[in-house]
Structures are given as C-alpha cells and as structure tokens.
Amino acid sequence: MSYPGFSPRHIPAIILATTSAFGGIWPMFNAEKAMLEFGFPRKVAQAPETRPVMVNGQARTTILGALAFIFYFQGKFVEVDTIMAVFGLYAGVVDSYLVWKGGGPQKAVFRLAASWFLGVCGVAGLTASTLP
C-alpha cells in the first residue's frame, strides 16, 4: 500500500510520531533537562546513574515514533492506530504514575490526558477512518 495523502484525521498520529521519534532523541544530548521536562524530580534528573536509563528507555520511544512514521507513509493506517492505542493508553498510565509519585501532579494529569486522547484516537481508528 502506498501513502494516500494527508487528512486532518491524521493530526493525532503525526503528533504521536513526531513527539515520540524526536522527543526520544533529546536525552542523548541532555538527559537531565529531558528528565525535568518529562516531569521527574530534580534529585532524580541530576543523579548521574539515571541518565543511561533515560537514554535507553527513550531509544525505544524513538523506535515507536519511527515505526509510526514509517507505517503512516506506507499508508498502513490501521497499524498506526494500533501503535497510537497501545502507546497512548499504556504509556500514559505508566508515565503519569511515575510523574505523580515524583511530585508533579499537574504534569502527571496533563501527560495522562494527552496520552489518553491519543490512545482513544487510536482505539477509534481515527487515522484509518474513511469518514470525512
């Protein structure tokens, strides 16, 4: 299948692919700032032992973002929706829990809402939908 063209329905998938693919690279260049932006407490972000763990974990996030882009441009929208559903719903819970426990409740709520929005778009099949 080939890329059939852009639709506004694709915006959530493009957001997920972009933030995952490119956001996951950031820790390689500045793990501390990436952890702070993620919502981890300063004492965690400043601990040298946490940096390789963040880089390693976010490498996997970059892979998921890259796969979402690859599938998107191949026109495999059902696959993109599947990535969006699983990533959005599961990672949203885990990320939000960690940030909440680290003392960032506002950021945790935002992360959960944004992730679940993308997850629901995936469950609903928004990218693959043929609706106008």
N, C-alpha and C positions, 0 to 999 in steps of 0.2 A: 504494500500500500504506500502511496506517496502523500506528501503534505497537501491537504486540500484547501488550505488558506485560513486566514485568521478570522475569528469571530469574537465578539465581546464576551461570549460564554467561556472563552479560553483564558481570560484575565486571571482568575484564581490559580489556574495551573501554571501560568507563566510566573506569577508571584512566587508560588512554591518552588518552582525550578530555579528561579533567579536567586532567591534568598538562600536556598539550600546549597546550590552549586558555588556561588561566590561568597556567601557568608561563612561557609565551612572552610574556606581558604584562609580567612583572617587570622585564626590562631597561630598559623605557621609564622606569621610576621610579628604578631604582638598578642601572645596568649593571654597576658594579664588583662589588657584592655578588652579583648574578646570575652573573657570570663565576666568582667564587670558589666559589660553591655548585656550579656546573657542573663545576668541577674544574680550571679554568685556573690557572696560577701567578699569584701576586700581581703580579709585574712586568708581566704581560700585562693583568690586570684593572685595574691602576692607570694604564695608558697611555691617555691621552685619545683617541688615534687608534683604539683598538679598540672604543670604546663604540658608535659608529654602526654598525659592522659587526655587533656583537652584537644590537643592536636590530633591524636589518634582517633578519638571519638568523632571529631568534626570531619576527619577524612572520609568517614563513612557517610556523613551527611552530604558531603560534596558528591560522593558517588550516586546517592539517591537523586540529588538535583540534576546531575549529568544524565542519568538514565531518564528522568522525566523530560529533559530537553530532547534527548535522542528519540524517545518514543513519540514525543509531540511532533517533531519534524518528520518523523516517518508516518505520521497520520494514525498512529496507534493510540487513539484517544481513550479507549477502554482501559488500556494499560496505564495511561497517565492518571485516569480517575482512580484506579486501584492503588497506585502509589500515594495519591493525594489522600485517599480514605484511610489507609493504614497508617501512613506517616502522620497525618493531621490528628487523628483520634488517639493513637497510642503515644506518640512522642509528645503531644500536647499535655497529656496527663503526667507523664514522667517529668518533662521539663518543668511544668508548673509546680509539681510536688517538690522538686529539688529547690526551686527558687523560693517557694513559700517557706520551706524548712530553713533555708538560709537567711530568712529575714526580709524578703522582698515581696510582701503580699500584693502590692499594686502591680508590680511587674509580672507576678505569677498569674494574676487574674487576666491581665492583658494577653499573656502568652497562651493561656488556656482558651480564651475567647477567639483569638486569631487562628490558633491551630484547629480548634473545633469547627470554625467557619469553613476552613479549607477542607477538613475531613468530611463535613456534611456535603460540601460541593462534590467531593469525590464519590461518596455513597450515592448521591442523587444522580451521578453520571453526567454532570453538567458539561464537561468537556466533550464527551461523546454524543451528547444530545443533538437531535436534529431539529429541535424546536427553534423557532426564530429568536 
